[in-house]
Amino acid sequence: MAEEIPRTQYARIEGGHVAYQSLGDGPLDIVVVPNWITHVEAMWEIPSIERYLRRLASFARVIVYDHLGNGMSDPIPLDRPAPLEQRMDEVNGVMAAAGSERAAIVGFESGGPMALVFAATYPDKVTALTIIDSYARVTKTQGFEIGIPEEIVKPFFDVVVQTWGQDIPYPNETEPQRIERLRWAKYQRQAASPGVMAMFVRQIMDTDVRDVLPAIRVPTLVLYSDHPDLLGGLGPTVLPSYSKYVADRIPGAVLKMVPHEKDVEPDINFFMDEIREFLTGAREEPEHDRVLATVLFSDIVGSTDLASKLGDRKWKEMLDAHDEMVRRQLERFRGREVKALGDGFMATFDGPARAIACAVAVRDAAHRLGLEVRVGLHTGEVEVRGNDVGGIAVHIASRVADCAAPSEVIVSRTVTDLVAGSRLQFADKGPHELKGLPGEWQLFAVDA
């Protein structure tokens, strides 16, 4: 008798309803971050997917879900791909709905970048991290010469979109191949339309999470194979260097290559022995005093002159109104006040897009109070010291804020990279020297 298929449930998050399932009752929770497309009910018709889920569920409780925009989750606008920040909300939402406080995160292929950012941002929720046949960035750029040139990778993705959901016969295909082809074509159509696929492809091309890798402090396993079919045949060439790049930049990460088996399609089953050994081995859980965060600094422009002009009483009233307004916006956008700085604030956020939205809201609300503020943002690893935070990311954010003009919100390159795919627009302010920090830093102004 066939095993029962788990019941589909919904987690409500700010962006919509996320469909998820939970199976198994082992002592460990595992959240499987989806590749670019899934359908939590139709996937049980794909033997390879069912097999790896059952195998994971043999030693853990497994949580699987559909991204917003595909499968059984709510749709999203085709011209507005969900940024990594919203993808992290999906994981937080399904974990909360499933009653999971801590889980091992497994990210396969395009699910890897989000898994990396989630592990850096929420180390206290992540027992371990495994990424498989994945990357921090796909395309070649300055400082990332191992990437695939866009003129090579774009035609490959174009073909993927053009042929999405079509059951195109293989040359000289066997009957088992025909059955498998029809099955996968049906699954593709159920999981996502060609337009949704095009949206996901654009996001893959834009994603760059290289800067967060040193901030990951959970036990991490980086797996890759040399299967000839990965990335349209480019996989065996780039996946070793992509995987080594990631593992070399995550403290203590383990890198393993699993040789491919002839005529076996690449999937998570390929890596199950390594995943199980890594996740079930006895390991001391680290104390998490470092996390990835977006740091915000703000201050009132010309505060000394204003205080002199208004007098002590009126200045105190205006300052109190400013402080109340900032705290209101921090609460609205899930920011955490670290400290008030006389005429400004230092705060942290678990997502850069919310930090930017808060900064813009603070700037606009300050105008209504008759004030001008400047705001600077940077995302990086911070050291948690009780209610305070420290570390180089804090110094960078402070120096970025120093570069802002009145009523300007300035962000670092790291912030713009992490919100790729959002509708946020930026104006390039060019390279800057930041006091006390080596080299030049590319800064951007948030475009109103």
C-alpha positions as CSV (number, residue, x, y, z in Angstrom):
1,M,0.0,0.0,0.0
2,A,1.3,3.5,-1.0
3,E,2.4,5.7,1.9
4,E,0.2,8.6,2.8
5,I,0.9,12.0,1.3
6,P,1.3,14.7,3.9
7,R,-1.5,17.2,4.3
8,T,-1.0,20.6,2.7
9,Q,-1.3,23.6,5.1
10,Y,-0.7,27.3,4.8
11,A,1.5,29.7,6.6
12,R,0.4,33.4,6.5
13,I,3.2,35.9,6.0
14,E,3.3,39.5,5.0
15,G,3.5,38.7,1.3
16,G,0.7,36.1,1.2
17,H,0.0,32.5,2.0
18,V,2.8,29.9,1.7
19,A,1.8,26.3,1.1
20,Y,3.8,23.7,3.1
21,Q,3.9,20.1,4.2
22,S,5.5,18.3,7.2
23,L,6.4,14.7,7.3
24,G,8.4,12.4,9.6
25,D,8.8,12.5,13.3
26,G,12.5,12.3,13.9
27,P,14.3,14.3,16.6
28,L,15.8,16.7,14.0
29,D,13.8,19.3,11.9
30,I,14.9,19.8,8.3
31,V,13.6,22.7,6.1
32,V,14.2,22.0,2.4
33,V,14.5,25.3,0.6
34,P,13.0,24.9,-2.9
35,N,14.9,25.0,-6.1
36,W,13.3,27.4,-8.6
37,I,10.0,25.6,-8.9
38,T,8.0,23.2,-6.7
39,H,4.4,22.0,-6.2
40,V,4.0,20.4,-2.8
41,E,1.3,18.1,-3.9
42,A,2.3,17.3,-7.5
43,M,5.9,16.5,-6.4
44,W,4.7,13.3,-4.9
45,E,4.1,12.0,-8.5
46,I,7.8,12.4,-9.2
47,P,9.5,9.2,-7.9
48,S,13.0,10.8,-7.3
49,I,11.4,13.6,-5.2
50,E,9.3,11.3,-3.2
51,R,12.3,9.0,-2.6
52,Y,14.6,11.7,-1.2
53,L,11.8,13.2,1.0
54,R,11.0,9.7,2.4
55,R,14.7,9.2,3.1
56,L,15.1,12.5,4.9
57,A,11.9,11.7,6.9
58,S,13.4,8.4,8.0
59,F,15.6,10.3,10.5
60,A,14.0,13.8,10.8
61,R,10.9,15.8,10.6
62,V,11.0,17.4,7.1
63,I,9.3,20.7,6.2
64,V,8.8,21.4,2.5
65,Y,7.1,24.4,0.9
66,D,6.4,26.3,-2.3
67,H,7.9,29.8,-2.8
68,L,5.4,32.6,-3.2
69,G,4.7,32.8,-7.0
70,N,4.7,29.0,-7.7
71,G,3.1,25.8,-6.8
72,M,0.2,26.1,-4.3
73,S,1.4,29.3,-2.7
74,D,-0.1,32.7,-3.5
75,P,0.9,34.4,-6.8
76,I,3.2,37.5,-6.9
77,P,3.4,40.1,-9.7
78,L,5.6,38.9,-12.6
79,D,7.4,42.3,-12.8
80,R,8.3,42.1,-9.1
81,P,10.3,39.1,-8.1
82,A,10.4,38.4,-4.4
83,P,13.7,39.5,-2.9
84,L,15.8,37.2,-0.7
85,E,14.4,39.1,2.3
86,Q,10.8,37.9,1.5
87,R,12.1,34.4,0.8
88,M,13.5,34.4,4.3
89,D,10.1,35.4,5.6
90,E,8.7,32.3,3.9
91,V,11.1,30.0,5.9
92,N,10.3,31.9,9.1
93,G,6.6,31.6,8.4
94,V,6.5,27.9,7.7
95,M,8.8,27.1,10.7
96,A,6.5,29.1,13.0
97,A,3.4,27.4,11.5
98,A,4.9,24.0,11.9
99,G,6.0,24.7,15.4
100,S,9.7,24.4,14.6
101,E,12.1,26.6,16.6
102,R,15.3,25.3,15.1
103,A,16.0,23.4,12.0
104,A,18.7,22.2,9.6
105,I,18.5,24.1,6.3
106,V,19.0,22.2,3.0
107,G,19.3,24.4,-0.1
108,F,19.5,22.7,-3.5
109,E,20.7,24.5,-6.6
110,S,19.0,27.9,-6.8
111,G,17.7,27.4,-3.2
112,G,21.3,27.7,-2.0
113,P,21.7,31.5,-2.0
114,M,18.6,32.0,0.2
115,A,19.7,29.2,2.5
116,L,23.1,30.9,2.9
117,V,21.5,34.3,3.8
118,F,19.0,32.7,6.2
119,A,21.7,30.9,8.1
120,A,23.8,34.0,8.5
121,T,20.8,36.1,9.6
122,Y,19.1,33.6,11.9
123,P,21.9,31.4,13.4
124,D,19.8,30.7,16.5
125,K,17.1,29.1,14.3
126,V,19.6,27.0,12.2
127,T,21.2,23.8,13.6
128,A,23.2,23.2,10.4
129,L,23.3,24.2,6.8
130,T,23.8,22.1,3.7
131,I,23.9,23.5,0.2
132,I,24.0,21.3,-2.9
133,D,25.2,22.0,-6.4
134,S,24.8,25.7,-5.6
135,Y,26.5,29.0,-5.7
136,A,26.8,32.5,-4.2
137,R,26.6,34.1,-7.7
138,V,26.2,32.7,-11.2
139,T,27.5,35.3,-13.7
140,K,31.0,36.6,-14.2
141,T,31.8,40.1,-12.8
142,Q,34.8,42.0,-11.6
143,G,36.3,40.1,-8.6
144,F,34.4,37.0,-9.6
145,E,36.2,35.8,-12.7
146,I,35.0,32.1,-12.1
147,G,31.5,33.1,-13.1
148,I,29.8,32.2,-16.3
149,P,29.8,35.1,-18.8
150,E,26.3,36.4,-19.2
151,E,26.4,36.0,-22.9
152,I,26.8,32.2,-22.3
153,V,24.4,31.6,-19.5
154,K,21.6,33.9,-20.7
155,P,20.9,31.8,-23.9
156,F,20.8,28.7,-21.8
157,F,18.1,30.2,-19.5
158,D,16.3,31.6,-22.5
159,V,15.9,28.0,-23.8
160,V,14.7,26.8,-20.4
161,V,11.9,29.4,-20.5
162,Q,11.0,28.8,-24.1
163,T,10.7,25.0,-23.6
164,W,9.1,25.2,-20.1
165,G,6.4,22.6,-19.7
166,Q,6.7,21.3,-23.2
167,D,7.0,17.5,-23.7
168,I,9.6,17.6,-26.5
169,P,10.7,14.0,-27.4
170,Y,14.3,12.9,-26.9
171,P,16.1,11.5,-29.9
172,N,15.7,7.7,-30.0
173,E,14.0,7.8,-26.5
174,T,13.1,4.6,-24.7
175,E,9.7,4.0,-23.2
176,P,10.9,4.7,-19.7
177,Q,12.4,8.0,-20.9
178,R,9.1,8.9,-22.6
179,I,7.2,8.3,-19.4
180,E,9.7,10.4,-17.4
181,R,9.6,13.2,-19.9
182,L,5.8,13.4,-19.8
183,R,5.8,13.3,-16.1
184,W,8.3,16.1,-15.7
185,A,6.6,18.3,-18.3
186,K,3.3,17.9,-16.4
187,Y,5.0,18.8,-13.2
188,Q,6.6,21.9,-14.7
189,R,3.2,23.1,-15.9
190,Q,1.7,22.5,-12.4
191,A,4.5,24.2,-10.6
192,A,5.0,27.4,-12.6
193,S,4.0,29.1,-15.9
194,P,6.7,30.2,-18.4
195,G,6.2,33.8,-17.2
196,V,6.9,32.8,-13.6
197,M,10.0,30.9,-14.8
198,A,11.3,33.9,-16.6
199,M,10.9,35.9,-13.4
200,F,12.8,33.3,-11.4
201,V,15.5,33.3,-14.1
202,R,15.9,37.0,-13.8
203,Q,16.3,36.7,-10.1
204,I,18.9,34.0,-10.5
205,M,20.9,36.2,-12.8
206,D,20.8,39.1,-10.4
207,T,21.5,37.2,-7.1
208,D,24.8,37.8,-5.4
209,V,25.3,36.8,-1.8
210,R,29.1,36.6,-1.7
211,D,29.4,39.3,1.0
212,V,27.4,37.3,3.5
213,L,29.5,34.1,3.4
214,P,32.0,35.1,6.2
215,A,29.0,35.8,8.5
216,I,27.8,32.2,8.5
217,R,28.6,30.6,11.8
218,V,26.6,27.4,11.8
219,P,28.0,24.0,10.8
220,T,28.0,24.0,7.0
221,L,28.4,21.3,4.4
222,V,28.9,22.3,0.8
223,L,28.2,19.4,-1.7
224,Y,28.6,19.3,-5.4
225,S,28.7,16.7,-8.2
226,D,30.3,16.4,-11.6
227,H,27.1,15.3,-13.3
228,P,27.4,16.3,-17.0
229,D,23.8,17.5,-17.3
230,L,23.9,20.2,-14.7
231,L,23.5,23.8,-15.9
232,G,23.1,22.7,-19.5
233,G,26.5,20.9,-19.5
234,L,28.3,23.8,-17.8
235,G,28.0,22.3,-14.3
236,P,31.1,20.1,-14.3
237,T,33.2,23.1,-15.3
238,V,31.9,25.7,-12.9
239,L,30.3,23.9,-9.9
240,P,33.7,22.8,-8.4
241,S,34.9,26.4,-8.4
242,Y,31.5,27.8,-7.3
243,S,31.4,25.3,-4.4
244,K,35.0,25.9,-3.4
245,Y,34.5,29.6,-3.4
246,V,31.5,29.3,-1.0
247,A,33.2,26.8,1.3
248,D,36.5,28.8,1.5
249,R,34.6,31.8,2.7
250,I,32.4,30.2,5.4
251,P,34.4,29.5,8.6
252,G,34.8,25.8,9.2
253,A,32.7,24.7,6.2
254,V,33.2,21.2,4.9
255,L,33.5,20.7,1.1
256,K,32.7,17.4,-0.6
257,M,32.4,16.2,-4.2
258,V,30.1,13.3,-4.9
259,P,31.0,11.5,-8.2
260,H,28.0,11.2,-10.5
261,E,26.5,7.9,-11.3
262,K,26.0,7.0,-15.0
263,D,22.5,7.5,-16.4
264,V,21.2,8.8,-13.0
265,E,19.6,12.2,-13.0
266,P,21.1,14.6,-10.5
267,D,18.9,15.1,-7.4
268,I,19.2,15.2,-3.6
269,N,19.1,11.4,-3.5
270,F,22.6,11.6,-4.9
271,F,23.9,13.2,-1.7
272,M,21.8,11.6,0.9
273,D,24.5,9.6,2.6
274,E,26.6,12.7,3.1
275,I,23.6,14.8,4.3
276,R,22.5,12.2,6.8
277,E,26.1,11.7,8.2
278,F,26.6,15.4,8.5
279,L,23.2,16.2,10.2
280,T,23.0,13.3,12.6
281,G,26.7,13.3,13.8
282,A,27.2,14.4,17.4
283,R,28.4,18.0,17.3
284,E,28.7,20.7,20.0
285,E,26.3,23.5,19.2
286,P,28.2,26.8,18.9
287,E,27.3,29.9,20.9
288,H,25.9,32.4,18.4
289,D,27.4,35.8,19.2
290,R,27.7,36.9,15.5
291,V,24.8,37.4,13.1
292,L,24.2,39.0,9.7
293,A,22.3,42.3,10.1
294,T,21.6,45.5,8.2
295,V,22.9,48.4,10.4
296,L,21.2,51.8,10.1
297,F,22.6,55.1,11.4
298,S,20.6,58.3,11.2
299,D,21.2,61.8,12.5
300,I,19.5,65.2,12.3
301,V,21.2,67.7,9.9
302,G,22.3,70.9,11.5
303,S,21.2,69.9,15.0
304,T,23.6,72.2,16.8
305,D,22.4,75.3,14.9
306,L,18.7,74.3,15.3
307,A,19.2,73.9,19.1
308,S,20.7,77.3,19.3
309,K,18.0,78.9,17.2
310,L,15.0,77.2,18.9
311,G,16.2,77.4,22.5
312,D,16.4,74.5,25.0
313,R,12.7,73.9,25.6
314,K,11.5,74.0,22.0
315,W,14.5,72.0,20.9
316,K,13.8,69.3,23.5
317,E,10.1,69.2,22.3
318,M,11.3,68.8,18.7
319,L,13.9,66.1,19.6
320,D,11.3,64.2,21.6
321,A,8.9,64.3,18.6
322,H,11.7,63.1,16.3
323,D,12.7,60.2,18.7
324,E,9.0,59.1,19.0
325,M,8.7,59.1,15.2
326,V,11.9,57.1,14.6
327,R,10.8,54.5,17.2
328,R,7.4,54.2,15.5
329,Q,9.0,53.6,12.2
330,L,11.4,51.0,13.7
331,E,8.5,49.1,15.1
332,R,6.6,49.3,11.8
333,F,9.5,47.9,9.8
334,R,10.7,45.3,12.4
335,G,13.9,47.2,13.3
336,R,15.6,46.9,16.6
337,E,16.8,50.1,18.3
338,V,20.4,49.6,19.5
339,K,20.9,53.0,20.9
340,A,19.8,56.7,20.7
341,L,22.8,58.9,19.8
342,G,21.6,62.3,20.9
343,D,20.3,63.6,17.6
344,G,20.2,60.3,15.8
345,F,19.8,56.5,16.1
346,M,21.6,53.3,15.6
347,A,19.3,50.3,14.7
348,T,19.6,46.8,13.1
349,F,17.3,44.9,10.8
350,D,17.1,41.3,9.8
351,G,16.5,42.3,6.1
352,P,17.9,45.1,4.0
353,A,14.7,46.0,2.1
354,R,12.9,46.7,5.4
355,A,15.8,48.8,6.6
356,I,15.7,50.8,3.4
357,A,11.9,51.3,3.7
358,C,12.3,52.4,7.3
359,A,15.1,54.8,6.4
360,V,12.9,56.4,3.7
361,A,9.9,56.6,6.1
362,V,12.1,58.3,8.7
363,R,13.4,60.8,6.2
364,D,9.9,61.7,4.9
365,A,8.4,61.9,8.4
366,A,11.3,64.1,9.6
367,H,10.4,66.5,6.7
368,R,6.9,66.8,8.2
369,L,8.4,67.8,11.5
370,G,10.5,70.5,9.9
371,L,13.7,68.5,10.1
372,E,16.2,67.0,7.7
373,V,18.0,63.8,8.5
374,R,20.7,61.8,6.8
375,V,20.7,58.0,6.9
376,G,23.4,55.3,6.1
377,L,23.0,51.5,5.7
378,H,25.3,48.6,5.4
379,T,24.7,44.8,5.7
380,G,27.4,42.7,7.3
381,E,28.3,40.5,10.3
382,V,27.8,42.1,13.7
383,E,29.0,41.0,17.1
384,V,26.1,40.8,19.6
385,R,27.1,42.2,23.0
386,G,24.0,42.0,25.1
387,N,21.7,44.8,23.8
388,D,24.6,46.4,21.9
389,V,26.3,45.3,18.6
390,G,29.8,45.9,17.3
391,G,32.2,44.8,14.6
392,I,33.4,46.1,11.3
393,A,29.9,46.2,9.8
394,V,28.9,48.8,12.4
395,H,31.9,51.0,11.6
396,I,31.1,50.7,7.8
397,A,27.5,51.7,8.3
398,S,28.5,54.7,10.4
399,R,31.0,55.9,7.8
400,V,28.4,55.4,5.0
401,A,26.0,57.6,6.9
402,D,28.7,60.3,7.1
403,C,28.7,60.4,3.3
404,A,25.0,61.2,3.1
405,A,23.7,64.6,2.1
406,P,20.8,66.2,3.9
407,S,17.6,64.1,3.3
408,E,19.6,61.4,1.6
409,V,19.6,57.7,2.3
410,I,22.9,56.1,1.3
411,V,23.7,52.4,1.1
412,S,26.7,50.2,0.4
413,R,27.1,47.9,-2.6
414,T,26.4,44.9,-0.3
415,V,22.9,46.3,0.4
416,T,22.1,46.8,-3.3
417,D,23.3,43.3,-4.1
418,L,21.0,41.7,-1.4
419,V,17.9,43.5,-2.6
420,A,18.4,42.5,-6.3
421,G,15.1,41.6,-7.8
422,S,13.1,44.1,-5.7
423,R,11.6,47.3,-7.1
424,L,14.1,49.5,-5.2
425,Q,16.0,51.9,-7.4
426,F,19.4,53.4,-6.6
427,A,21.6,56.2,-8.0
428,D,25.3,55.4,-8.2
429,K,27.3,57.8,-6.0
430,G,30.6,56.5,-7.2
431,P,33.6,55.2,-5.1
432,H,34.2,56.8,-1.7
433,E,37.0,56.6,0.8
434,L,35.6,55.8,4.3
435,K,37.6,57.1,7.2
436,G,39.5,54.4,8.9
437,L,38.6,51.7,6.4
438,P,40.9,50.4,3.6
439,G,40.2,50.9,-0.2
440,E,37.3,52.6,-1.9
441,W,33.7,51.8,-1.3
442,Q,31.0,52.1,-3.9
443,L,28.0,53.9,-2.5
444,F,24.4,54.3,-3.8
445,A,21.6,56.7,-2.9
446,V,18.1,55.3,-2.6
447,D,16.1,56.8,-5.5
448,A,12.9,58.3,-4.2
